[in-house]
Amino acid sequence: MGKIILLNTPIGNLSDLTPRVREALEKGEIFAAEDTRVFKELLNHLGISVSGKKIFSLHDQSENRDIEKLLTLVESSDVYVASEAGSPIISDPAFPLVTGAIEKGIVIDSFSGISSPIMALELSGLPPLPFQFHGFLPRESGKRQKIFEGLGGGTHIFFEAPTRIEDTMDDLAKTLPESAVALVRELSKKFQDVLRFKAGNWDTEREKLTVKGEFVLLFHKEEGKAQNSRELIEFAQEILAKGAGPKLLAKLLSVILDRPTKEIYSSLTRQNRD
């Protein structure tokens, strides 16, 4: 009986490939990859021949019979599961194969390597514990804001596409303006870049952002403080409309949200000025 072996591949710089993973790529015979063409290109870049290797497709649309086929192959040989970049588990499609293998008593192993969420966390300057990785955000603005509002304290990590990063930051700035943010792009590549700022300052930081390459968005949300400032301010505006004084409400929300009284006062009165 063989094993399912997860191979962590470089996320941009081929020099990050570990000797253990390289040996597996060279000597392994059966592989599963999300995109077989990209996987073969990776082998080519590494100078590894595809001759004699059986390479199967494993992606989000793979059916149970495809997974069962791979599990059957483990009966006589190790099956290596490789991501295009990074871990085949983190936002990649290996999880159903892993759970299927565990149910059948098949051994799972992992040949570790570089991981973009961990590397981004290291570069962010944000508190490392506790942290949560959430994968990709929804495309819809309302759903993104709802996710942001529902998060607990700690550092939160998301993947985001360059085509949506500015819209996502608009939502974060609106929902959690007090959070500390790090935008990390092109990890391990030539133009690797980290932009650190407070979410509420996004409008002034926007011009510094190069919208190119894949992004990792990280932000820290303080534990034990009221974070849903947008809803609180909207509620305060309703109270204001009924006759309450804006200065007193601004002082109260300043304590709750740990934000300057002047900033809160401006948010409360902006609707009346518009």
GUNU-916475 format. One record per residue: residue in one letter; y, z, x of N, C-alpha, C in turn. Coordinates in pm, whole numbers, plus 50000, padded with zeros to 5 digits. Example, Ala and Ser with C-alpha at 12.3 -4.5 7.8 and 13.67 -1.06 7.14 Angstrom:
% GUNU-916475
A494315078051319495505078051230496705078051320S497755070851285498945071451367500035078751290
//
This chain:
% GUNU-916475
M498795000050085500005000050000501245000050087G502194990850056503434990250130504504999250069K505714996850110506855004650063507984995250019I508885000649938510164994049910511154999550012I511724990650092512644995050197514014988850172L515024997250154516394992950127517114990850259L517704979050275518404975650399519904975350375N520644983550448522104983550439522654973950543T523334963450497523844952950585525344954450608P525904948050710527334949350739528204944850621I529364951350606530274947950497531354938150542G531324934250668532324924750716532144921550863N531894931750943531744930051086530254930651122L529694919551170528264919051199527834928751307S528794933551387528464943151492528024956651435D528294958851305527904971451241526424971651203L525714960651220524284960351188523534969751281T522734978651224521984988151307520754981351367P520304985851484519094980151545517884980951453R517784991651375516644993351285516634982651176V517824979751119517914969351016517664955651076R518204953251195517974940251260516484937951282E515784948051329514344946651352513614943351221A514044949951111513414947150981513684932850937L514914927950960515254914250923514464904151006E514204907651131513474898651219511984898351188K511404910251164509954911151153509454911251008G510344914250913509924914850773509484901350721E508574901650622508044889250566508474886950421I508644897750346508994896550204510324903650180F511274896150123512604901450099513044898749955A513864907449903514544905249776516034906349801A516794896649750518244896449773518944891649647E520184896549626520934892649506521214877649505D521594872349620521864858049633521084853149754T519994845849730519124841749840519854832549938R520784824349887521534815449976522394823350073V523114833350021523964841650106523124849550205F521954854250161521074861750249520594852950364K520244840750334519804831450440520954828450536E522184827750483523344825550570523534837550664L523294849650611523394861650695522384860950809L521144857350777520124856050881520534845650984N521094834850937521534824151027522634829051122H523604836551067524684841951150524144851551256L523054858351222522464868051315521474861551410G521254848551394520324841551480518874844651449I518584847951323517224851451281516654840051197S515494835351233514874824151162514334828651026V514444819750927513874822550794512444817650784S511964811350888510604805950887509584817150868G508674815050775507614824750749508024836150657K509264836150613509744846850525509734842150379K509344850950290509414848350147510614856150093I511564848950036512804855249990512924853249839F512944864249767512994864049620514374868349573S514754863349457516034866849397515924879749316L516894888649333516964901049254518424903249219H518764900949091520174902149050520254909248915D521464910648864521684918248740520964912248620Q520684899148625520014892648514518494891648533S517984897548641516544897048665515804903848551E514714897648507513924903048397512824912148450N512184919348358511144928748397510014921848474R509704909448436508614902548505508964899748650D510254897548680510654895448819510484908148900I510844919448839510684932248906509214935648923E508424933048820506984935748828506334927348938K506794915148956506244906549061506474912849198L507694917849221508004924349348507164936849368L506974944549260506164956749269504714953449297T504244942249248502874937949278502714934249425L503764928049481503714924149621503634936149715V504164947649669504134959749752502704964549774E501784960349688500394964749703499814960349836S500354949549895499774944450019500774943650134S502054946250107503054944650213504324952450179D505064955950282506394961650259507294951050197V508164955250105509154946350046510544951650083Y511314943350152512644947250196513684942250096V514584951050058515624947549962516964948150036A517634936750041518864935850119520054932150032S521154938650054522404935149987523104924150065E524014917049998524854907550070525744915050169A526164927050129527014935450214526894949850167G526614958750261526514972850225525154976450168S525164985750074523914990950017523434982549899P522114980249889521594972949773521584981149645I521964993949655522045002749538523475003949487I524455004849578525845007349540526464994549483S526594994149350527144982549277526364969749304D525124971249342524204960049360522964962749275P522074952849258521074953549151519714959749183A519604967849289518284972749329517784984649247F518664991049170518275003449102517065001949010P516974991548923515784990248838514494988848918L514554981949032513374980649117512974994149174V513955001949216513665015149273513035024349169T513615024549049513055033348945511655028748904G511435015548899510105010348868509095014248973A509515013949101508625017749210508275032549203I509245040849174509005055349165508005058349054E508145051548940507225053548828505775050148866K505615040648959504285036449002503805043949126G504585053449172504195061249288504365053949420I505195043549421505435035949543506505043049626V506295043649756507235050449846508495042149862I509655048949858510965042749881511495047450015D512005038150094512655041750220513995034550227S514875039450314516185033250330516535032650478F516905020850525517405019250661518925018750649S519545029750682520965031750651521865023050737G523105022450695524115014550765525475017750708I526435008950730527795011250686527895010450534S528745019050475528945019450330530435019150301S530865009550219532305008150194532935020150123P532275026550022532915038349963533135049650063I532145051950151532275062650250533315059150356M533295046750403534285042650502535695043450446A535875039350319537185040150256537625054650241L536695063550207537015077750194537465083350329E536785079350435537155084050569538565079750607L538955067850565540265062450602541395066750508S541035071950392542025074250286543005085450315G542545095650387543365107550405543355116650285L542505113850186542395122150066541305132750085P541375143750011540335154150023538945148150001P537995150350093536685144050081535725150749984L535995163149948535105170349856535905177349747P535455176249623534395167449576534925153049561F533995143449569534385129749541533355123349449Q533805113149375532915105649288533165090849306F532075083149313532175068649319531795063049183H532635054249127532455049348991532145034448981G532145027149092531885012749085533115005149040F532894994048968533994985548923534604990748793L535894988948777536594992648655536484981648550P536664984948421536664974648316537844965148335R537744953448273538824943648280539984947248188E539694954848081540704957847980541564969748020S542884968248005543824978648043543564991747968G543354990947836543135002947757541915010747802K540845003647836539625010247882539835016848018R540595010348104540885016248235541665029248219Q542695028948134543515040848114542685052248056K541775048947965540925059247906540025065648011I539515057548103538685062948211539505072148300F540705067748338541555075948423541865089448357E542185088948229542545101148156541375110948147G540145105748143538985114348124538385120048250L538915116448365538335121148491538675135648519G537745142548584537985156248628538695156448762G538805168348820539475169748948538635164149062G539305160949174538615155849291539105141949329T538465136149428538805122649473537875112649405H538455102249348537705092249272537815078749342I536685071649347536595059149422536135047949330F536855036749333536515025149251536585012549337F535795002549300535974989049353536904981349259E537724972449314538564964149229538794950549294A538874940349210539084926649257540574924349285P540904915449378542314912849409543084907349290T542404900549198543084894849082543514905448981R542954917648992543264928148894543884940648956I543994941049089544414953449153545814957849109E546744948549090548094952449051548124957548907D547394951248817547324956048679546674969848673T545654971848754544974984748758545924995548810M546704992348911547655002048963548765004948861D549154994948782550124997348674549575007948579D548285006648545547645016248453547555030048514L547195030748644547065043748709548425050648721A549455042948755550795048548767551285053948634K550915047248527551325051548393550545063848348T549265064248383548375074748333548385087248419L548315085648551548245097048643549275095548754P550565095948721551605093348821551625103548935E551055115348913551095125849015549955124649116S549025115749096547865114849185548225108149318A547565112749425547715106749557546745095049568V547225083549613546445071049610546265065549751A545105059149772544875050949892544275037749846L544905026849884544365013449857543855007949989V542555005449995541915001050119541364986950097R541634977950188541144964250171540574958750302E539704948850288539134941750402538484951250503L537684960650453537054970550539536214964150649S536414968950770535694964950892536044950850938K536964944150868537344930550905538654930450984K539064918751027540244917351113541504922851049F541674920550917542904924650851542724937250766Q541854946050812541664958950744543014966050729D543224971750610544534977550581544374989250485V545204999550503545215011250414546645014050372L546875014950242548195018150189548075031450114R548845041350156548775054750098550105058250032F550055063349908551285066549836550935074849712K551965079549645551805086549518551835076249405A550945077649309550825067549202552165065149132G552935075749113554225074349046555225065949123N554965063549253555855055449336555365040949349W554425036949265553805023849276554835012549273D555845013449190556825002649179557524999749312T557755010149392558405008049522557395004349630E556145007949611555105004949710554484991149690R554654985549570553994973049533554264961849635E555514960949682555884950049772555184950949908K554624962649940553924964350068552474959550061L551994957049939550584953649921550334938849946T549354935850028548864922250046547704920049951V547894911549853546874909549749545884898849797K544964903449881543974894449937542784902649983G541584897649956540374904749997539924914649892E538774920849916538224930549822538864944349845F539114951449734539794964349741538874975949706V539114987149773538574999949729539785008549692L539805013149567540885021649517540405036049517L541165044749582540845059049582542065066649536F541865077049458542965086049424542435100049402H543315109749429542935123849416543635130049296K542855136149212543345142749091543155157749107E544235165249098544165179649120543345186549011E542505195949053541705203848959542565214748899G542365217448772543005228848708544415226448661K544945214148677546285210948627546165200748516A547055201448422547045191548314547375177948373Q546465168348361546645155548427547085144548332N546835146248204547125135348112548605135548074S549445132748174550885134148156551425124448053R550855112348045551385102547950551275107747807E550095113147770549925118247634550805130547610L550915139147713551755151147698553215147247673I553705137647748555105133447732555305126747597E554335118747553554435112647421554465123347312F553645133747328553645144647232554985151947234A555515153947356556815160647368557915152447304Q557815139147311558825130547248558775131747096E557575133947043557465136346898558175149346860I557965159746942558645172546917560145170846930L560555163047030561985160447053562625153846932A561895144646871562405137446754562635146846636K561945158346638562085168046528563175178346555G563885176546669565045185146691564975194346810A563865194646883563775203447000564665198147111G565135207047199566015203047308565245197347425P565675186047481564955179647591564915187847719K565955195747746566005203447870564905214147872L564725221047759563695231447751562295225347761L562085214147693560785207547700560505202547842A561525197447909561345192548045560945203848139K561555215648122561195227148205559745231248182L559315231248054557945235148021556935225248081L557175212248063556255202148115556265201748268S557385205348328557475205848473556465215848529V556345227148463555385237548506553945232748482I553705226648365552355222248330551875211048421L552745201448448552355189448523552655190348672D553345200848714553735202448854554535190248902R555485186148819556365175148853557815179748838P558775173448907560185177648900560725177348758T561545187148725562135187948591562965175548560K563735170748659564575158948637563735146748603E562595145348671561705133948644561165134448502I560755146548459560245148248323561345145648221Y562535151048248563675149248157563985134448138S563945126948250564205112648243563155105448159S561885109448172560815103348093560985106347945L561385118547914561545122547774562685115147706T563765113347779564975107647718565045092447730R564145086447808564195071947828564015064447697Q563105069347614562845062547486564095061847398N564885072447403566105072647322567155063247380R567125061347513568125052647575567795038047555D566455034947551566015020847539566405014847406
//
